[in-house]
Amino acid sequence: MKENALTDKSISFAARIIKLHRYLMKDKKETVISKQIVRSGTSIGANINEANYGQSKADFISKLHIALKETAETEYWLKLLVMSEYITADMGAALLNDCLEIKRILIASINTAKNN
């Protein structure tokens, strides 16, 4: 059975976000943004997984749109963490690149689903 690349990428990303959350809480004593980013960053994969079990094409697309919104929110928090110097530019860039890759795949998936 072929693995779903988007699901795999999103769960891997969520695990990295959880590690970031742990780092922010423990080492930086930052609680507000870390709670926001762990919520949005893990929600991406949860909604993608839920979309895979959608009741209809419309439900599938709707769940992917929610995942896309969570991706945009996570992107915002990552940029803010870099700008406020809670994480280094390199650390932020690596996470941001993965976030943007997931975003591109989501957009392509939504467009494909709408056109089929």
Secondary structure by P-SEA (a helix, b strand, c coil): ccccaaaaaaaaaaaaaaaaaaaaaccccccaaaaaaaaaaaaaaaaaaaaaacccaaaaaaaaaaaaaaaaaaaaaaaaaaaaccccaaaaaaaaaaaaaaaaaaaaaaaaaaac
